Amino acid sequence: MSEAQSAGQNTAGQNVVILGATSAVAERYARLHAARGARLVLAGRDARRLEAIAADLKARGAASAQVAVLDLATPEAGFDAAWTAMAAQVGHRVDIVLVAYGILGDQKAAEADTAEMTRQLTTNMASACAWLTVAANHMERQGRGTLIAIASVAGDRGRQSNYVYGAAKGGLALFAQGMAHRFAGTNVKVLTVKPGFIDTPMTDGLAKGGPLWATPEKVAADIDKAAAKGATTLYTPWFWMGIMMIIRNLPGVVFNRMKI
Ligand SMILES: NC(=O)c1ccc[n+]([C@@H]2O[C@H](COP(=O)([O-])OP(=O)(O)OC[C@H]3O[C@@H](n4cnc5c(N)ncnc54)[C@H](OP(=O)(O)O)[C@@H]3O)[C@@H](O)[C@H]2O)c1
């Protein structure tokens, strides 16, 4: 019996809504479900890329792959109406929602301009919490489902180099943790994902390589396994749990001397 089956979940042919389906991690995650014959809704703002990903996922075995073109940070129709339309694309039964979109954002620009700071917080936190809310209420009504929010290890402790991004991801993680508490003991599961460095377009401005860097395939596979087990928190790769435990517990007098 597979891990997923022993956790009481049948992963074959699930209905999966992916918010931020053009993300490299989300695309690799979608491929895992496509190979099992899932029905997918792919939401994002780049119509042409979404259509190309949908075609690829169908070729990989997806029973269906429909696109929803919208700005996920500020959906024109509003979160409730946009959610209802996406759920309708899979007949209103939604097994899994992955909230994957995000922006790294420019820390210095956010420090200099409150409109930019607010934009970064809205994209990475407020809008993500709104999607989790409409999706959670849907799953509460249907009595089951799995919500997955991609936060970041950056949310575990504020650092001078990226505390606007970190605050948004930390806030998102806390929100998802509270939601997991709300649904404890039910068949609605909420998984918070805290990746470290991943080699994706988001990090193209950084020097890459070395043992701390993961591939999007690795992160997607870790998410898939953790969700099937009904886990509530995932550090990926696993060693980030230890690294962040040390960083969170460094005394301020030491931490404040570090230029990180
Ligand atoms: N890469 C890392 O090192 C790392 C580490 C920790 C956590 N994460 C998180 O992992 C998640 C996936 O990121 P990734 O690494 O796969 O990077 P990615 O390939 O650059 O994906 C980010 C995606 O977010 C989409 N997006 C941003 N704002 C959007 C909006 N307003 N509406 C619709 N789509 C929007 C982008 O779409 P467009 O192409 O249309 O802009 C892009 O497809 C993100 O939440 C990120 O914060 C990444």
The ligand as a Gaussian input file, in Angstrom:
#p B3LYP/6-31G(d) Opt

LIG

0 1
 N       12.896000      29.969000      -5.783000
 C       13.187000      29.982000      -4.487000
 O       14.369000      29.972000      -4.076000
 C       12.075000      29.984000      -3.476000
 C       12.416000      29.786000      -2.127000
 C       11.390000      29.779000      -1.173000
 C       10.089000      29.938000      -1.577000
 N        9.792000      30.136000      -2.900000
 C        8.399000      30.313000      -3.268000
 O        8.037000      29.262000      -4.146000
 C        6.923000      29.691000      -4.946000
 C        7.172000      29.299000      -6.379000
 O        8.222000      30.100000      -6.910000
 P        9.270000      29.560000      -7.981000
 O       10.543000      29.375000      -7.256000
 O        8.666000      28.413000      -8.726000
 O        9.492000      30.821000      -8.893000
 P        8.962000      31.223000     -10.351000
 O        9.168000      30.103000     -11.316000
 O        9.585000      32.537000     -10.638000
 O        7.410000      31.372000     -10.124000
 C        6.776000      32.477000      -9.557000
 C        5.464000      32.603000     -10.281000
 O        4.600000      33.511000      -9.618000
 C        3.828000      34.119000     -10.646000
 N        3.219000      35.363000     -10.184000
 C        3.802000      36.349000      -9.474000
 N        2.903000      37.323000      -9.247000
 C        1.736000      36.918000      -9.825000
 C        0.452000      37.491000      -9.926000
 N        0.173000      38.693000      -9.398000
 N       -0.521000      36.803000     -10.590000
 C       -0.244000      35.607000     -11.153000
 N        0.963000      35.002000     -11.076000
 C        1.939000      35.658000     -10.426000
 C        4.827000      34.364000     -11.757000
 O        4.116000      34.572000     -12.947000
 P        4.663000      35.557000     -14.104000
 O        5.677000      34.735000     -14.865000
 O        3.430000      35.873000     -14.877000
 O        5.287000      36.745000     -13.418000
 C        5.621000      33.072000     -11.729000
 O        5.042000      32.110000     -12.568000
 C        6.778000      31.194000      -4.696000
 O        5.722000      31.411000      -3.784000
 C        8.087000      31.568000      -4.052000
 O        7.970000      32.712000      -3.234000
 C       10.755000      30.143000      -3.852000

